[in-house]
Amino acid sequence: MADPTFQRVNRESTASLITRQLREGIMYGHLPAGTQLSEASLAQEFGVSRGPLREAMQRLVQEGLVRSELNRGLFVKELDEAEIRDLYVARTALETAAARIVAKEGSKKTLQRLRRAHEEMRRAAEAGDLPRLSDADFAFHHLLVECSESPRLRRMHETLMVETRMCLTALEETYFDPEDQVDEHHRITEAIAAGDEAAVVAEIEEHMQEALDRLIRA
């Protein structure tokens, strides 16, 4: 059988670049939940034809960030209570799996990175800077899964965290006592430092339930 002929491709395609920018727009609230995505206006804004734009939006549909309505178009997904609960079920399962790996196999360097991430949360809380605290919270959980060195866990976690980020604007307004948030992450970090897998699971489950309860109230 003859070898297939492959063509050179750019390191990142136009559709991938558009997907990334739209995903970030959804993540950070520049494209709020419920927003209709107009092919014509977005194609003009990006300066591209509709082909790569359609490909990008279909990728977001597959990721669950955009929904398609027959005869109406594409809309940024709105997360209702059931979906938020399901999101936190998935995050709890994934992050406890990652944390158990880190608690069992993590190095001193890994622990130092987690403690630095926790320290950034503490500084943000002391400054009363809720957006910064929200960013630091997000970064802590991203780092936790990254430190597991599991490509599949990291890949799944990235999609979940885009949806989580959509919720964080509401969540940061529910930090009645930011020090509580800092303390929760401190307990997770120290359970990992002790190599206590059972304690790690218990602390993450409690933390996720607290965050979920605040979101549902919000």
C-alpha positions, 0 to 999 in steps of 0.5 A, spaced: 500 500 500 502 506 497 504 511 503 498 517 503 500 524 501 500 529 507 499 536 506 503 541 510 498 544 515 499 550 520 501 549 527 494 552 529 488 552 524 484 558 523 478 554 526 482 552 532 484 559 534 477 562 533 475 556 538 480 558 543 478 565 543 470 564 543 471 559 549 475 564 553 469 569 551 464 564 554 469 563 560 470 570 562 463 572 561 464 576 555 459 572 551 454 571 557 450 565 557 444 565 553 447 570 548 446 568 540 452 567 536 451 570 529 455 567 524 455 574 520 457 578 525 462 574 528 465 572 521 466 580 520 469 581 527 474 575 526 475 577 519 474 570 516 469 566 512 464 562 515 467 555 514 472 556 519 467 559 524 462 554 523 467 549 524 469 553 531 462 553 533 461 546 532 467 544 536 464 548 542 457 545 541 461 538 542 464 541 548 457 543 551 459 550 551 454 552 546 447 549 544 444 549 537 436 550 537 433 548 530 431 554 526 433 559 531 441 558 531 447 557 536 446 560 543 451 560 549 449 555 554 446 557 560 447 552 566 441 550 570 441 547 577 441 540 575 447 542 570 451 545 576 450 539 580 452 534 575 458 539 574 460 538 581 459 531 581 464 530 575 469 535 578 469 532 585 470 525 582 476 527 577 479 532 582 479 527 588 482 522 583 488 527 581 489 529 589 490 521 591 495 521 585 499 527 588 498 525 595 501 518 594 506 520 588 507 528 589 514 530 590 516 536 595 516 541 589 509 539 587 507 541 594 511 547 594 507 549 588 500 547 591 503 551 597 504 557 593 498 557 590 494 557 596 498 563 599 496 567 593 489 565 595 491 568 602 494 574 600 487 576 595 483 574 601 487 579 606 486 584 600 479 583 600 480 582 592 474 577 590 476 577 583 483 576 584 481 570 590 476 567 584 482 567 579 487 564 585 481 559 587 481 557 579 489 556 579 489 552 585 484 547 582 488 547 575 494 546 578 492 540 583 490 536 576 496 538 573 500 535 578 497 528 577 501 528 571 495 524 568 494 527 560 486 524 560 485 527 567 487 534 565 484 534 558 477 532 562 478 537 567 479 543 562 472 542 559 469 542 566 473 548 568 471 552 562 464 551 565 466 552 572 469 559 570 462 561 567 459 560 574 465 564 578 462 571 577 456 568 581 460 564 586 465 570 588 459 574 590 458 568 595 464 569 599 461 571 605 468 570 609 473 569 604 478 566 609 473 560 609 475 559 602 483 559 604 482 555 610 478 549 605 484 549 600 489 549 606 486 543 609 486 540 602 494 542 601 496 539 608 492 533 607 496 532 601 502 533 604 501 528 609 500 523 604 493 521 607 488 519 601 482 518 605 483 525 608 484 528 601 478 525 599 474 528 605 476 535 604 475 535 597 468 532 597 466 537 603 470 543 599 466 542 593 459 541 596 460 548 600 462 551 593 455 547 590 451 550 596 453 557 595 452 557 587 445 554 588 443 559 593 446 565 588 
